[in-house]
Amino acid sequence: MASNDDLLFAEHAVKAGFVTEEQVRDSLRVQERMAEMGVGDSLRNVLVKRGLLREGDAAVVARAAGLQSGREPIPGYTLEARVGTGAMGSVYRAFQRNMKRHVAIKILRRDLTDDPRQVERLQREATLVGQLDHPNIVRGLDCGQSDGLVWFVMEYVEGRTLQARIRQDGPLPVDDAVVIARKIAEALRHAHEHGVVHRDIKPGNILLTTDGEPRLTDYGLAKGESDDALTHLDATLGTPQYISPEQARNPRDADTRSDIYSLGATLYAMLSGRPPFHAESLAATLTQVLYERPTPLAEAAPGTPRELVYVVERMMAKDRRHRYATPDELVRDLRALEAGRLHVPAGFRGDIEAFVADRRRRRLWAAGVSVAALLAVSVVTALVWTQRAERRGHAAAA
């Protein structure tokens, strides 16, 4: 028979939305059959072992229910609430007791802890983030394994994601969008200097503090200077609406210019209120990314300054050779834009690819004219020298 603690735990777990009433009833029947076989266990453990409840969620529920028997799965940290979830696991707000501060803890799903590849991925994320120290990047604090769990501790950012701001408030004012893009570009510059490529820049991975300061987070798909041994085992990495064309074709081919593209797509979303590409299916979205142009910003976000249109177009060029080569170049243009000193190249009409192609044609034409002129001069010179030689020959004969 279920104890009072079990029933109290079940009530809070259902109320929090972690499990359904049917899942609880079924687990209580399992618990009863186990007891008949002489195996006693709490409802909490039954739900976790059946894969219906994550260990971190169980700790949150036990704490909310005021159950003293609710052990903490990670020593030194008290889990308070789940603040995010994904394919690999969940992120919790926690209190680090010895430092008396709130932190965020990413915990790998328990069913993935037997997969060395997934364990290595989380540990690798912690290692890469540990190399970075920038005010616009969420800092890594600790990582480890305990009681069968694999976890990564980061600083806790009070606020909301950029995605939430766009969804709740609509398009951002131009000045706000430019400042956020510039600060994330500065974060990318810092990562680039350490040989780190994020590979998943998007509004959902940019946190905004209560003061509006942007912080780049989630380096779960990042790669460092060494070859990413994990990448070749995966399909396309990244978020389809924001992924660069070359990363869509081959995740291992992504470099800092791929991050610049994704930041450009994020800036597009900040200005227009929607991602540059979106279709009903993953395949259709990737087709758009590879072969189509997004709706021009002049239409998607009327009133966007021409200088900013140029910056976004250059960031999102299909051919990465036409993008900013480094985050430092991008930062310089964004700073110039903020100061009102950015000048759009003559001939730019809103399409960077067309602009580059036209400029190439002009250069080829100019080069052709130069070659033709040089040939003409050479022919005339040759004729002149021939005529002089003939005159000298006639004079000598006379």
C-alpha positions as CSV (number, residue, x, y, z in Angstrom):
1,M,0.0,0.0,0.0
2,A,1.3,3.4,-0.9
3,S,2.6,5.5,2.0
4,N,1.4,9.1,2.7
5,D,4.8,10.3,1.4
6,D,4.1,8.4,-1.9
7,L,0.7,10.0,-2.3
8,L,2.0,13.5,-1.4
9,F,4.8,13.0,-4.0
10,A,2.3,11.8,-6.6
11,E,0.1,14.8,-6.0
12,H,2.9,17.3,-6.5
13,A,4.4,15.4,-9.5
14,V,1.0,15.5,-11.3
15,K,0.4,19.1,-10.3
16,A,3.8,20.1,-11.7
17,G,3.0,18.4,-15.0
18,F,5.9,15.9,-14.8
19,V,3.7,12.8,-14.9
20,T,0.0,12.1,-15.6
21,E,-2.5,10.6,-13.2
22,E,-2.6,7.4,-15.3
23,Q,1.2,7.0,-15.1
24,V,0.9,7.4,-11.3
25,R,-1.9,4.8,-11.0
26,D,0.1,2.4,-13.2
27,S,3.3,2.9,-11.2
28,L,1.4,2.4,-7.9
29,R,0.2,-0.9,-9.2
30,V,3.8,-1.8,-10.1
31,Q,4.9,-0.7,-6.6
32,E,2.2,-3.0,-5.1
33,R,3.3,-6.0,-7.1
34,M,6.9,-5.4,-6.1
35,A,5.8,-5.3,-2.4
36,E,4.0,-8.6,-2.9
37,M,7.4,-10.1,-4.0
38,G,9.1,-8.6,-1.0
39,V,10.7,-5.7,-2.8
40,G,9.9,-2.4,-1.2
41,D,10.5,0.9,-3.0
42,S,9.2,4.4,-3.0
43,L,6.9,5.7,-5.7
44,R,9.5,8.2,-6.6
45,N,12.1,5.5,-7.4
46,V,9.5,3.5,-9.3
47,L,8.6,6.4,-11.6
48,V,12.3,7.2,-12.2
49,K,13.2,3.5,-12.9
50,R,10.4,3.2,-15.3
51,G,11.6,6.3,-17.2
52,L,8.5,8.3,-16.5
53,L,10.2,10.9,-14.3
54,R,13.7,12.4,-14.6
55,E,15.9,12.3,-11.5
56,G,16.2,16.0,-11.4
57,D,12.4,16.4,-11.6
58,A,12.0,13.9,-8.8
59,A,14.3,16.0,-6.6
60,V,12.3,19.2,-7.5
61,V,9.0,17.4,-6.7
62,A,10.3,16.0,-3.3
63,R,11.5,19.5,-2.3
64,A,8.2,21.1,-3.3
65,A,6.3,18.4,-1.3
66,G,8.5,19.1,1.7
67,L,9.7,15.4,1.9
68,Q,12.7,15.1,4.1
69,S,13.4,11.7,2.5
70,G,13.9,13.4,-0.9
71,R,17.7,13.1,-1.4
72,E,19.5,15.5,-3.6
73,P,21.0,13.7,-6.7
74,I,24.0,16.1,-7.0
75,P,26.0,16.6,-3.8
76,G,26.3,20.2,-2.7
77,Y,23.4,21.4,-4.9
78,T,19.7,21.8,-4.1
79,L,17.6,21.5,-7.2
80,E,14.7,24.0,-7.1
81,A,13.0,24.0,-10.5
82,R,13.3,22.9,-14.1
83,V,14.0,25.8,-16.4
84,G,14.6,24.1,-19.7
85,T,14.5,20.8,-21.4
86,G,16.0,19.3,-24.6
87,A,16.8,16.1,-26.4
88,M,19.9,15.4,-24.2
89,G,18.5,16.3,-20.8
90,S,17.1,19.1,-18.7
91,V,18.4,22.3,-17.1
92,Y,17.5,23.2,-13.5
93,R,17.8,26.2,-11.3
94,A,19.7,25.1,-8.3
95,F,21.2,26.5,-5.1
96,Q,24.9,25.8,-4.5
97,R,25.0,25.5,-0.8
98,N,28.7,26.1,0.0
99,M,28.9,29.3,-2.3
100,K,25.4,30.4,-1.3
101,R,24.4,31.3,-4.9
102,H,22.0,30.1,-7.6
103,V,23.4,28.2,-10.6
104,A,22.0,26.4,-13.6
105,I,22.7,22.6,-13.9
106,K,22.3,20.6,-17.1
107,I,21.7,17.0,-16.3
108,L,22.0,14.3,-19.0
109,R,19.0,12.1,-19.3
110,R,19.5,8.9,-17.3
111,D,18.7,6.7,-20.2
112,L,21.6,8.3,-22.1
113,T,24.2,7.9,-19.4
114,D,25.1,4.4,-20.7
115,D,25.9,6.0,-24.1
116,P,29.6,7.0,-24.0
117,R,29.1,9.3,-27.0
118,Q,26.4,11.3,-25.1
119,V,28.4,11.4,-21.9
120,E,31.4,12.6,-23.9
121,R,29.3,15.3,-25.6
122,L,28.2,16.9,-22.3
123,Q,31.7,16.6,-20.8
124,R,33.1,18.2,-24.0
125,E,30.6,21.1,-23.7
126,A,31.8,21.7,-20.2
127,T,35.5,21.6,-21.3
128,L,34.9,24.1,-24.2
129,V,32.9,26.5,-22.1
130,G,35.5,26.3,-19.4
131,Q,38.0,27.8,-21.8
132,L,35.9,30.9,-22.4
133,D,35.6,33.9,-20.2
134,H,33.5,36.7,-21.7
135,P,30.7,38.9,-20.2
136,N,28.4,37.8,-23.0
137,I,28.9,34.1,-22.7
138,V,27.4,32.0,-19.8
139,R,30.3,30.8,-17.7
140,G,30.9,27.2,-16.9
141,L,31.5,26.5,-13.2
142,D,31.7,22.7,-12.6
143,C,30.9,19.3,-14.0
144,G,31.0,15.7,-12.9
145,Q,29.2,12.4,-12.3
146,S,27.4,11.2,-9.2
147,D,24.8,8.5,-8.5
148,G,24.7,7.5,-12.1
149,L,24.0,11.1,-13.3
150,V,26.2,13.2,-15.6
151,W,25.9,17.0,-15.0
152,F,27.3,20.4,-15.9
153,V,27.0,23.5,-13.7
154,M,26.8,27.0,-15.2
155,E,26.1,30.5,-13.9
156,Y,22.4,31.2,-13.6
157,V,21.0,34.0,-15.7
158,E,17.8,35.6,-14.4
159,G,15.7,36.8,-17.3
160,R,14.3,35.3,-20.5
161,T,15.6,34.1,-23.8
162,L,15.7,36.3,-26.9
163,Q,13.3,33.9,-28.5
164,A,10.8,34.6,-25.7
165,R,11.2,38.3,-26.1
166,I,10.5,38.1,-29.8
167,R,7.5,35.9,-29.3
168,Q,6.1,38.0,-26.5
169,D,7.0,41.6,-27.7
170,G,7.3,41.2,-31.5
171,P,10.2,42.7,-33.5
172,L,12.8,44.6,-31.6
173,P,13.6,48.3,-32.1
174,V,16.5,48.6,-34.5
175,D,18.9,50.0,-31.9
176,D,18.2,47.2,-29.4
177,A,18.7,44.6,-32.2
178,V,22.0,46.1,-33.3
179,V,23.4,46.2,-29.7
180,I,22.4,42.6,-29.0
181,A,24.0,41.4,-32.3
182,R,27.2,43.4,-31.7
183,K,27.6,42.0,-28.2
184,I,27.0,38.4,-29.4
185,A,29.5,39.1,-32.2
186,E,32.0,40.1,-29.6
187,A,31.3,36.8,-27.8
188,L,31.9,35.0,-31.1
189,R,35.2,36.9,-31.5
190,H,36.3,35.7,-28.1
191,A,35.3,32.1,-28.9
192,H,37.0,32.4,-32.3
193,E,40.2,33.4,-30.6
194,H,40.0,30.2,-28.6
195,G,39.2,28.0,-31.7
196,V,35.6,27.4,-30.7
197,V,32.7,27.3,-33.1
198,H,29.3,27.3,-31.5
199,R,27.2,25.8,-34.4
200,D,23.8,26.6,-32.9
201,I,23.4,30.3,-32.7
202,K,19.7,31.1,-32.5
203,P,17.3,33.3,-30.4
204,G,16.6,30.4,-28.1
205,N,20.3,30.1,-27.1
206,I,20.7,33.8,-26.3
207,L,19.6,34.7,-22.7
208,L,18.7,38.3,-21.8
209,T,19.3,39.4,-18.2
210,T,16.7,41.5,-16.5
211,D,18.8,44.5,-17.6
212,G,18.7,43.3,-21.2
213,E,22.3,42.1,-21.4
214,P,22.7,39.2,-23.9
215,R,24.5,36.0,-22.9
216,L,25.3,33.2,-25.3
217,T,24.6,29.7,-23.9
218,D,24.3,26.1,-24.9
219,Y,27.6,24.9,-26.4
220,G,26.3,21.4,-26.7
221,L,27.0,21.3,-30.5
222,A,30.2,23.3,-30.4
223,K,33.5,22.1,-31.7
224,G,37.0,23.1,-30.7
225,E,40.3,23.4,-32.6
226,S,40.7,19.6,-32.7
227,D,38.6,17.6,-35.1
228,D,35.1,16.9,-33.7
229,A,35.1,13.1,-33.5
230,L,31.5,13.2,-32.5
231,T,30.2,15.2,-35.5
232,H,30.5,12.5,-38.2
233,L,28.1,10.3,-36.2
234,D,25.3,12.8,-36.4
235,A,23.0,14.0,-39.0
236,T,22.7,17.8,-39.8
237,L,23.6,19.7,-36.6
238,G,22.0,23.0,-35.7
239,T,18.5,24.5,-35.9
240,P,17.1,24.4,-39.5
241,Q,15.7,28.0,-39.5
242,Y,19.1,29.4,-38.5
243,I,21.7,27.0,-39.9
244,S,24.2,28.0,-42.6
245,P,24.1,26.3,-46.0
246,E,27.5,24.7,-45.6
247,Q,26.6,23.4,-42.1
248,A,23.4,21.9,-43.6
249,R,25.5,20.0,-46.1
250,N,28.2,18.9,-43.7
251,P,28.3,19.8,-40.0
252,R,32.1,19.1,-39.9
253,D,32.5,21.9,-42.5
254,A,31.2,24.6,-40.2
255,D,33.6,27.4,-39.2
256,T,33.3,30.8,-37.6
257,R,31.6,32.1,-40.8
258,S,28.8,29.6,-40.1
259,D,28.3,31.2,-36.7
260,I,28.2,34.6,-38.4
261,Y,25.5,33.4,-40.8
262,S,23.4,32.1,-37.9
263,L,23.8,35.4,-36.0
264,G,22.7,37.1,-39.2
265,A,19.6,34.9,-39.3
266,T,19.0,35.8,-35.6
267,L,19.4,39.5,-36.3
268,Y,16.9,39.0,-39.2
269,A,14.4,37.5,-36.7
270,M,15.0,40.3,-34.2
271,L,14.1,42.9,-36.9
272,S,11.2,41.0,-38.6
273,G,9.8,39.0,-35.7
274,R,10.2,35.7,-37.5
275,P,13.1,33.5,-38.7
276,P,14.3,34.0,-42.3
277,F,13.2,30.5,-43.3
278,H,10.4,28.3,-42.2
279,A,8.5,25.5,-43.8
280,E,6.2,22.6,-42.8
281,S,9.0,20.0,-42.8
282,L,12.7,19.8,-42.0
283,A,13.5,18.9,-45.6
284,A,11.6,21.8,-47.0
285,T,13.2,24.3,-44.6
286,L,16.7,23.0,-45.4
287,T,15.8,23.3,-49.1
288,Q,15.0,27.0,-48.5
289,V,18.3,27.5,-46.6
290,L,20.3,25.9,-49.4
291,Y,18.7,27.4,-52.5
292,E,16.3,30.3,-51.7
293,R,16.6,33.9,-50.5
294,P,14.6,35.0,-47.5
295,T,12.0,37.7,-47.9
296,P,14.1,40.9,-48.3
297,L,14.3,42.8,-45.0
298,A,12.9,45.9,-46.7
299,E,9.6,43.9,-47.0
300,A,9.9,41.7,-43.8
301,A,10.9,44.7,-41.7
302,P,10.0,48.0,-43.4
303,G,12.0,50.9,-42.1
304,T,15.2,48.9,-41.6
305,P,18.1,51.2,-42.4
306,R,19.9,50.5,-45.7
307,E,23.2,50.1,-43.8
308,L,21.7,47.4,-41.6
309,V,20.2,45.6,-44.6
310,Y,23.7,45.5,-46.0
311,V,25.2,44.0,-42.8
312,V,22.5,41.3,-42.5
313,E,22.8,40.5,-46.2
314,R,26.5,40.1,-45.9
315,M,26.2,38.0,-42.8
316,M,23.7,35.7,-44.5
317,A,25.4,35.3,-47.9
318,K,24.9,31.7,-49.2
319,D,28.5,31.6,-50.3
320,R,30.5,32.1,-47.1
321,R,33.4,33.7,-49.1
322,H,31.1,36.7,-49.4
323,R,30.4,36.9,-45.7
324,Y,32.5,38.7,-43.0
325,A,35.6,36.6,-42.7
326,T,35.9,36.9,-39.0
327,P,33.7,38.2,-36.1
328,D,36.2,41.0,-35.6
329,E,35.2,42.4,-39.1
330,L,31.6,42.1,-38.2
331,V,32.1,43.9,-34.8
332,R,33.8,46.8,-36.6
333,D,30.9,47.3,-39.0
334,L,28.3,47.0,-36.2
335,R,30.1,49.6,-34.2
336,A,30.4,51.9,-37.2
337,L,26.6,51.4,-37.7
338,E,25.9,52.3,-34.1
339,A,28.0,55.5,-34.5
340,G,26.4,56.4,-37.9
341,R,29.7,55.9,-39.7
342,L,28.9,52.8,-41.8
343,H,28.9,53.5,-45.6
344,V,27.2,51.0,-47.9
345,P,29.4,50.2,-51.0
346,A,28.3,51.8,-54.2
347,G,26.2,49.5,-56.3
348,F,24.6,47.5,-53.4
349,R,20.8,47.2,-54.1
350,G,19.8,44.8,-51.3
351,D,21.1,41.5,-52.6
352,I,24.7,40.7,-51.6
353,E,25.1,37.8,-54.1
354,A,23.9,40.0,-57.0
355,F,26.2,42.8,-55.8
356,V,29.2,40.5,-55.7
357,A,28.4,39.1,-59.1
358,D,28.0,42.6,-60.6
359,R,31.2,43.7,-59.1
360,R,33.0,40.6,-60.5
361,R,31.6,41.4,-63.9
362,R,32.8,45.0,-63.7
363,R,36.3,43.8,-62.7
364,L,36.4,41.3,-65.5
365,W,35.2,44.0,-68.0
366,A,37.8,46.4,-66.7
367,A,40.5,43.8,-66.8
368,G,39.4,43.0,-70.4
369,V,39.5,46.6,-71.4
370,S,43.0,46.9,-69.9
371,V,44.2,43.8,-71.7
372,A,42.7,45.1,-75.0
373,A,44.3,48.5,-74.5
374,L,47.6,46.9,-73.7
375,L,47.4,44.7,-76.8
376,A,46.5,47.7,-78.9
377,V,49.5,49.7,-77.6
378,S,51.7,46.7,-78.3
379,V,50.5,46.4,-81.9
380,V,51.0,50.1,-82.5
381,T,54.4,50.0,-81.0
382,A,55.4,47.0,-83.1
383,L,54.2,48.7,-86.3
384,V,56.1,51.9,-85.4
385,W,59.3,49.9,-84.9
386,T,58.8,47.9,-88.0
387,Q,58.3,51.1,-90.1
388,R,61.4,52.6,-88.5
389,A,63.4,49.5,-89.3
390,E,62.2,49.6,-92.9
391,R,63.2,53.3,-93.3
392,R,66.6,52.6,-91.9
393,G,67.0,49.7,-94.3
394,H,66.1,51.8,-97.3
395,A,68.5,54.6,-96.2
396,A,71.4,52.1,-95.9
397,A,70.6,50.7,-99.4
398,A,70.7,54.2,-100.9
